[in-house]
């Protein structure tokens, strides 16, 4: 009925071993033929003959029809996936950076060589978001997606907000637990979340956006004053990537810390868990929650891709292929909380409509509107330790955008959320 | 690449029209050839030639390769689906009662005739739970599933708890909104939730349970005293279907009102929304939330099944086929809140370990343990207006069950939730 998959596995780290744990003992019509590893000295529980350090051995192996790529290095992963797709092998990958950076080319290769590349495990681990975006929602009817895409930064925020832990101690703890990137700025600076957002946006709207064009502001500058402010208002701060349609033709994307209220599902998403909220015209609001990081949750997502390959599943990239005329824009105003030291920062960012202002000798903030364009232009300024910025959740649209949204089945209430 | 689907559609009610709304304007390689309806007099927006009242015309039509069955009548639906599968046509259905009652036969027919029957829309509307249970979780590693499966009863509970509305008025409102079953007891009595639970349990554990053997206690006897009690403890009451593995070999299932705490995701699931919580060893906890009732959410799920048929997707029923030795049992004790009038009720149900007891002339309750077996044996007694029962969430296991659970990668903490 379904095709027997003979797998060449690249990488036997936490996800590769997680995958192996899950496959073990299940009757799945799947066989791991060979595993490519970096360090042949490391002690492993499996038969030595399964392992090799020669990548080409897997790619040339006549029995292997499926490559599962689970290595950290995005460049090496790119080379492997490209060769595999060209040589007629289907591929499963969980490498979000590699996929976000090379998606257009990888789609072209799949088309040209009739092969399939699946990567559910690359975005939010165990949450089946790519498949859902691909199959459920027409881009016209999808108002927006957002969520918590990075478990490490969310873990840090949970410890700070629920246990009063310091940022530094929380960061150390997440590193000790082993689910942080080796360079912490990739997690806490919102880069990891940004790559995942780029992939999700490709399947949501058919827009392949260069990750460099997506704003990512992280939580690395969060101070005790910011936490105190949020707690007094009964907010939590979460790091939230967002893609949102703001008119019939325009999509905005950003990764920003956000004040979250207690009646929002995101509020209760703690520690290394991830979630995705989808708003759409027909399915209305959907919310997916699950473990985002770690070998087993990601392994489960990888396994579901492997299972799908058995019956020849491919992403169709329908929204991308049909040239829907959507464009990525920065032409929108976000309401933000901005903590700063020098008035210069407020002026440089062109904060407008300031509706709240506080200042004493240790702590200054404003709440007002800023354009996404200005934030992107001043990314470096926002890296300064004396600046922290968080989205209040409000977006201000131009009259034209509101009109466009109305024509597009969106209600203003939806826009304002 | 993917096969063109030529559809014969049975039923053009709220889901059928919802499906049609969604398909319209999308480039999906799908064509609706003919629609079978009951009443030819009703005014419709589509070309008259599309409609027929003759079922056989669709089943015999040489161009139609896919049947989409969206009618209310479970018996008629069964006849249609059976004939379609036998005649080599793939089928999508959203009829939970029909599927729950005939699953074993429908699986055998699919196998014998090489056809595929998909029914994501039958359980929790827009939430992709069947596909996830089918593809993600090995039954050994799945601790339990629960959630809110019936939008109408949840809507009533939301109105009672959040707006202080009376039960009767809330029921009337949900009927006016058009997403209630014609006989309200199917919703508020937990029957609808039970059919959905039976289907979910089939895909979770490979157990095809006769719905008659699943306890369903509803919310129809909920009184103001019960609501007041729950509110004082900061609980909400939700109607929660549950399937849970309690040892390596045993699965329990029931639909019961449940006291839910504010840190549980279910707490914030309001009105006609549905949710599913899945606990598993590798993926850990997952939570899915979305609209359960209504034409568009269910239509979206039906469309995703149709999309899956284009690339030949079938449920494999692996857990069922592999004869995993799991059995359905009632041999477990649940901690419950029982409001009653006559002491006879407490005795008859054999409530044990009573840890809280209250009684005045208008209101009597106990909190204690009761066996699932006893609840099943006394179903009729529990229908009496003077009795209301709700699960506190606690389950008491035998020492043997706890040992079995431990061997099965379950922690006691998991069991106690």
Interface residues (C-beta under 8 A of the other chain):
Chain A: X1 X2 X18 X21 X22 X25 X26 X27 X126 X127 X128 X131 X132 X135 X136 X137 X138 X140 X141 X263 X265 X268 X273 X275 X281 X282 X283 X284 X285 X286 X287 X288 X289 X290 X291 X296 X297 X299 X300 X303 X304 X307 X308 X311 X312 X313 X314 X316 X318 X322
Chain B: X1 X2 X18 X21 X22 X25 X26 X27 X126 X127 X128 X131 X132 X135 X136 X137 X138 X140 X141 X263 X265 X268 X273 X275 X280 X281 X282 X283 X284 X285 X286 X287 X288 X289 X290 X291 X296 X297 X299 X300 X303 X304 X307 X308 X311 X312 X313 X314 X316 X318 X322
